[in-house]
Amino acid sequence: MMKQLHRQEKEQFKKLFQQEQIDQFELRFKVLDVFMQTEKHVTSAELVALLHDRGVDLRAEFVRETLKLMCCLGFAQKRQFDNGQVRYEHRHIGQHHDHMICTKCKRIIEFSNEALENLQIKIADEHGFHMLQHKMEIYGICTDCLQQRDDCMPLTNARTGEKLVIKAINGGAASRMRLMAMGLRIGDAIEVITNLGQGQVVVALELKRYSLGRGLAQKIIVQPQ
């Protein structure tokens, strides 16, 4: 089924690119061919490398330009998950899927759910809204990464959005007293609002935000709820 779909896409690619009189068609067709064989979200640099592996050496600028044309003509679409690298995926007519993104290993999982699609249409209709297009991106931690995690970890290792319980506070009485004065105690259930890997870690407890320096956050040992 997928191979047949890709054959149809290639035929449409030929027709549209020749109709638009786009130059270097044969080379651009090789870009499409390798792109269609890649069942994942790729950066332009990754596509250049895949082409090289198949004996096709093309300039990075040419591949980027071809991807841009492919997006304009509806054969590819550009994604930028969690403000990360620009990636490209297939765009098949009449098909829609959403994404789950692991914030640790950056794995991207595609999924489709007809009940969810119908529910979105219903919600839009209830608000008098005619939906033309939409996207859903769910951020979390995949099964493999969850299995690799320790039960307890420093707060600095937690991901934005995680809900955690404070299990211990290292660093002596001064650290414990400072956190208690702020309003954070062992046993509190907190949510990580921001943790960008550097600078402050912001957590929430009962609708109140707390900004913690990384040194102090490192001393707070937490466990996922």
N, C-alpha and C positions, 0 to 999 in steps of 0.2 A: 504493500500500500504506500509506504513512505517513498520507496524507490520510484514508483509510478508518479507520485506527486512531484518528486524532484525532476523527473524527466519533463513533466508538463511545465514546471517552473523554468527549466532551461530553454524550452521552445519559446515561451513567452519572452524570456530575456533576449533571445536572438531577435525576435520580431520587433520588440520595443527599442532595443539599442540600435538596430539597423534603421528603423523608422526615424529615430532621432538623429541619425547620422553621427553617432558618437565614434570618435577615432579609436584606433588600436583595439578593435573589437575582439580579435582572437585572444589577445593577452587578457582583456577584461573577462572574457568567457572562462579563462583558466582560473581567475580569481573566484568567480562564481562557483565553478565546479568544485574547487577545494573547500570553499565556504559551505556548500551544501552537504559535503561529506562530513562536516564537523558538527557533531551533535552536542555542542556546548556553546556558551557565551564566550566569544573571543575578542581580544583587543586587536587593533590593527597590527601591532608588533608580533603578536602570536600568529596571526594569519600569514605575515611575511615569512615567519619561521616554518610554518606548515608547507607553504609553497616551496621554500628552499628544500625541505625534506623530500619533496616530490620532483626535484630537479628543475624547478621554475624559480629563477632568481629575478625578482622585480624590485624596483626602488620602493622604499616605504611610502614616499609621497604619492607614487602612482597607485599603490594599494589603498591608501587613505582616500584618494580621489575617487577610485572605483567603488569603495564602500559608500561614499557619499552619494554617488549616482544610484547605487542599488537601493539606498534608503529613499531617495527621491522618487524612484519608480516602484517602490513597494515590495522589493525582494528581501530587504533587511530592515531592521529597526535598531536604533541606538538606545542603550540602557546605561544608566549610571547609578548603581546601587550604593546607598549609604554614602553618597558624595565621593565615591571611589573612582577607579579608572573607567573610562568610556569603553563599553563592550557592545558587541553586535550579536544579534541572534536572527534566526530565520523568521520571516514574516509570511505565513501561509494564509491565503484568502479564506475567510469563513471559519478560521480557527482562532480560539482565544485561550490563553492560559495565564496564570498568575505565578508569583514567585515567593519562595521562602529562602532567606539568606542567613547563613550561619555567621554570626559576628566574630567568631573565633577563627575558623579555617577559611572563611569566605566562600564556602561551597554554596552553589545556587541550585535549588530544587524547583522544578516546574511542576505545577499541579493544575488540574481542571476540576470544577465541581458545578454541575448543572444546577443543583438546588441553590447554590450560592449565587450563581448568575441570575437566576429567576428572582431571588430575593432582592438583589440590587435593583433590578428593573421595577419590582413592586414598590420598593422604598422610594425610588425616584418618582414613580407615578403618584404615590401618596402625597408627594410634595409638589405636584404639578410640574415636574421636571422631565424633559425629554433627554434621555442619556444618549450621547453619541459614541463616546468611548470612555474607557476607564482602565485603571491598573491597580492591582493590589500587591503590596510588598510586605511580607511578614518577616520581622527580624527576630532571631532567637539563637539557640544553640542546638546543633544537630546531635543525633544519637551518638555518633562516634566521639565527638568532643565531650559530651556529657560523661561518657564512660571513662574518659581519660582524666577527668577532674577529681581533685581531692574533695572529700566530704567537707572539710574545713579549709579556708584559705584567707589570706589577707584581703581586706576590702579593696586594695589597689588592683587585685586580680579580677574583680567582679566586672561584669559588663553592664553598660547602660541599659536600664529597663529591668534588671534582675531584682527580685524580691528576696530578701535575706533576713536571717536572724543573727543578732550579735551573740556569739558564743563565749568570747573571751576578749580581754584587753591586755596586751603585753606592754612592757615598758615601765612597770613599776607604779607606785601610788600616785605620782605626779600626773601621769597620763590618765589614769582612771579618774582622778579628781577633776581634771580639766574637762573630760568628756561628760562627767556627771553634772558639772556646772553648766555645760552647754545644753544638757537635757537628754543625753544618750547613755543608756545603761545596758548591761548584759541582759539578754532576753528580749530586747526591743526588736520589733519587726520593721525593717526599713526597706526603702526602694532606692535604687541607684538612679539618680536623675541625669547626671553627666559624669563620665569618666573617659577622658580623651587620651589616656596613657601618659599624660604629663600635666603638671599644674594641679589645680584643686580637684577634689572629688566631692560632688554635691549629692547628698542623700536627703530623703524625705521621711519624716516620721509624723503621722497623724496631721497631714496637710501643712507641716512646717518644714522648711528647708534648712539644711546645715551644710556649711562649706568647710571642708577639712583639707588641710595641707597634706601632701603625700606622705610626709614623715609620720604624721599622726594616723592617717588612714592605714598605713602599713602595719600599725600596731593593733588595729581592730580586726579580730578574727571572726569571720562570718561563715554561715552555713546556708545553702539555698533552702527556701521554704519548701 
